[in-house]
Amino acid sequence: MKLIKVKTCILLALSITWSASVLVQSLGQETRPRSSSAELELYKQWYDAFKERHLPQIIELGEGYLQSYPEGEFAAFLRQIIDFARTSLDPARLGLAQSLRSQVKRSVSGREDLESLLSEIMNQQGDVNMKSSTGQTALMLSAVHGDVQSVKVLLTKDVDLDVIESGNGWTALVYAIWGGDYFLVKYLLEYYPDAGIKDKEGRTALDHAIASGDFEMMLLIGGRGRRGSHPHSGPNK
């Protein structure tokens, strides 16, 4: 059992590192001139801290790189990751994130409604995209409750990944972010949901990941979505 858990954690770490590399490409760094050996050495020192997820060093070494190479090959990428790290270390932001997470949990239907929706869907008595009394689909509820198995089953059906909940305009990916399960979020991303969809307050999946205060979640979403136009204020009631 321990070996399985270790292997699973290694796979997750690799997938998050891959997401970070995708973020580099999305920022257009591949078009810059080849780096000097001195620049690469500074980046290597930073990347070693990044691999260890040592957030204070990610900030300190990243700022050192940017002072020397403000327009360097990795500058845009480091600025983004430094912002993620600062957010994750900000007590006020983390406190707000915890409050928002609680609000999200209270605003959705419970597992009883989820089980009812799943039962109708599995018995072919209801639309796979039908919504609960609080406006979420079975996929959204499975995502926010961390029910990976139900998500896997629903994704074999004709489920709409990008359908939005009527109150806030949130998608299943956004609910998964607030559910906080990295594996579930990664699994959804493998089906290519539209991470750029904006909710009713102009926020994308990346905005929600940043609002969650979760560094790893920011990395997972960072290579797939762009920021919207408004700060996070939580779900509407």
N, C-alpha and C positions, 0 to 999 in steps of 0.2 A: 504493500500500500504506500509506504514512504517513497519507494522508487517511482511509482506512478505519479505521485504528487510532485516529486523533483522534476521528472520529465515534463509534466504539464507546465510547471513554472518556467522551465527553460524555453518551452515553445512559446509561452506568452511573452517572455522577455525578448525573444527573437522577433516576434510579430510586432512588438512595440518599437523595437529598434528599426525594423523595416518601415514602419509608419513614419518614423523620423526621417529616414532616407527619402521617402516619397515627398515629405514636406520640403526637403532641400530642392528636389526637382521642381516642385510646384512654385517655388520662389525664383526659379529661373537661374539658379546658380551654374548650371552646366554650360551656359553660354559665355562665362567669364574666362579671361586668360588663365593659363596655367599658373599655379601658386609658386612662390619662391620656397626654398627649403626652410628658411626662417619662419615663414608664415605657416607652413605645414607643421613645423615643430610646435608652434603655439597652439595650433588647432588640435594636434595629437594630445597635448597636455589637457586641453579642455575636454576632448572626447573621452579620455580616460575617466575624468570626473563624471561625465555624463553617463557612461556605462555603469558606474557605481551608484548613480542617482544621488550624488552628494550635492544637494542643491546650493548651499553656500558657495562651494567651489565652482559650480557651474556658473554662478553669477560673477564671482571674483575673476576667474580665469577668462570668462567670456568678455568681461569689460576690458581686461588687459589686452586681449586680441583686438577688440574694436578700437582701442586707443592707438594701437600700432597700425591696424589695417581697417580703417573705417569703411573703405570701399572694397574690402577683400573678397575673395571667392566665397567665403562662408559667412560673411557679415550679416546678411539678411536672415539667414537661418539662425545664427546665434542670437540675434536680437529677439526673434520670436521665442526661442527656448528660454532666454533670460527672463522675458516677460512671464512665461509660464511658471518659472521657478519662483519669481517674486510673488506672484499671485498665491502660489502654494505655501509660501512661508508667511503670508500676511495674516495675523491672528484675526483681525477684523473681517477680512474676506472669508476666512474659514468659518468664523462664527455665523456670518450671513448665509454661507453655503449650507451649513447644517440646518439652519432655520428654513431655508428654501426647500431642502430635501424633505423635511417633515411636512411642509405645506403640500408638496407634491403627493406624498403618501396619503395624506388626509383627503386630497381632492379627487382621488380615483376610487373606483369600485373595489371592493374586497375580493378575496379569493372565491367567495361563494358565487359572486356574479361571473367571475372568470370561468369557474367550473360549469356554470349554467350555459354560458356562451359556447364553451368547448363541446359540451354535450350535444347541443343543437347542431353545431357544425359537423361533428363526427357522425351524427345520425342523419346528416344531410337534410336537416329540417330548417336550416337557416343559412343565410348568406355568410360566407367566411369573413366579410368585411362589416357585418352588422355590429352595432354599437350597444354598449351597456347603458344603464340608466344615467350614468354620469358622462356619457359621450365618448367612451374609449372602445376601440375594437379589441378583440381577443388578443391580437398581436401586441397591441399597446400595453394591455394589462399583464400579459405574460412577460413583457420586457421590463416593466417597472417592478414587478414582483420577483424578477430573477428566475423565472421558470424556463430554463433553457430547453428542456424536453418539449414543452408545449410550443415554444418558438420554432424548434426544428420541425415539428409535425405541421404547424401552420404554413411554414415555408414550402412544404410539399404540395400545398393546396394553391388555389388561384388567389392568393392573398395580395392585396395592394400594399406594398411597403411604404408608399408615399401618401396614403390617405391621411387627411388631417382631422384632428379632433376639433369639434366646432367651437368650444369655449376659448381656447388659447391659440388654436392653429398649430398644435404640436403633432409631430409624427412619431412613429414607433421608435425611431432612432433617438429622438429627444427623451422619450420616456425611459429608454434603455440607459441613457447617460445618467439620468437621475436615479435609476435603479442601482447603478454603481457596480455592475458585474462586467468586468473587462472581457471575459470570454464571450458573454452574450453580445456585447457591443461589437467585438471582433467578428463574431459569427454573422451578425446582421450586415456588417460592412462587406462581407464576402459576396453578398447578394446585390451590392451596388445601389443602396438607397440614395436618394438625392439629398446630400448633406448641405446643399446650398439653399434649401427651402427656408423661407423666412416665416416666422410665426406672426401673430397679429401685432406684435410690438417690434417687428423688424429684426428679430434675433434668429440666427442660424444655429445649427448643431454645434458649431465651434464656440459660439457665444455661450451656449448652455454648458459646454465642457469647461470653459474658463470660469463660469459662474459657480460650477461645482467645486472649484478649488482643488481638484484632483489632477496632479501633474501627469500621471499615466494616462488618464482619460483625455487630457489635452493633447498628448502625443498621438493617441489613437485617432482622434478626430482631426488633428491639425493638418494632416496631409490630404484630407478629403473635403473640407468645408471652408468657406470664407466667413469672415465676421460680418454681422449685420450693422444696423445703425443705432441701436438703442441698448442701454444698460439693462441688466436683469432685475426684475421686480417680483418674480415668482408667478405662480399660476393664478388665474382669475378664479374667483369662487362663484 
